[in-house]
Amino acid sequence: MAEHAKTTDLTANPAPLGLMGFGMTTILLNLHNAGLFELGSMILAMGIFYGGIAQVIAGVMEWKKGNTFGTVAFTSYGFFWMTLVGLVTLPKTGLTSATSEGGMVAFLVMWGIFTAILFVGTLKLNRATQFIFASLTVLFFLLALADVTGSAAIKLLAGLEGIVCGASAVYAAAAQIVNEMHGRKLLPLGERAAPVIAMKKAA
């Protein structure tokens, strides 16, 4: 009977990459939603490359580690950003018409539902990750509500809440990087059974 060799996982933690890609892009988009600057090439490029491609790469790396939650989250939000860029840019090419207000609301609501499902999964993870997904769920529904009502006040509120959501992801990424490099917990994450998004739940 063949023996199976045991191997040690020496690959890096991909979560900080995915969290930074998500967090920084979310902050920039919501600075736009808060009315500070236009939706221009800077945000669209971030959506394609850092919020998009970098998160998909992080998701594939999570798959390699056997982490279903990290795989689904990072890969999905990476493609969310690329889809959002497509919604903005494709109509300008003449290949398709612009998304209707109702279509955009449905898009945001579906992503809100998806994020709420992932939030339930975070209840076994650390408090920082729980906050990221809870605030992101709220953000999607606020943005949908802003589109339904046409309210500038709700859009501003969504922008401010989105900045907080993105900043929480940047903090979680920074904490994982700094804590690993220093070999101790300099930045708390509110650890529970599984301390970081990239780690599988211990048996």
Sequence and secondary structure as in RCSB ss.txt:
>XXXX:A:sequence
MAEHAKTTDLTANPAPLGLMGFGMTTILLNLHNAGLFELGSMILAMGIFYGGIAQVIAGVMEWKKGNTFGTVAFT
SYGFFWMTLVGLVTLPKTGLTSATSEGGMVAFLVMWGIFTAILFVGTLKLNRATQFIFASLTVLFFLLALADVTG
SAAIKLLAGLEGIVCGASAVYAAAAQIVNEMHGRKLLPLGERAAPVIAMKKAA
>XXXX:A:secstr
              HHHHHHHHHHHHHHHHHHHTTSS   HHHHHHHHIIIIIIHHHHHHHHHHTT HHHHHHHH
HHHHHHHHHHHHHHHHHHTSS    HHHHHHHHHHHHHHHHHHHHHHTTS HHHHHHHHHHHHHHHHHHHHHHH 
 HHHHHHHHHHHHHHHHHHHHHHHHHHHHHHHTS SS     SS STTS    
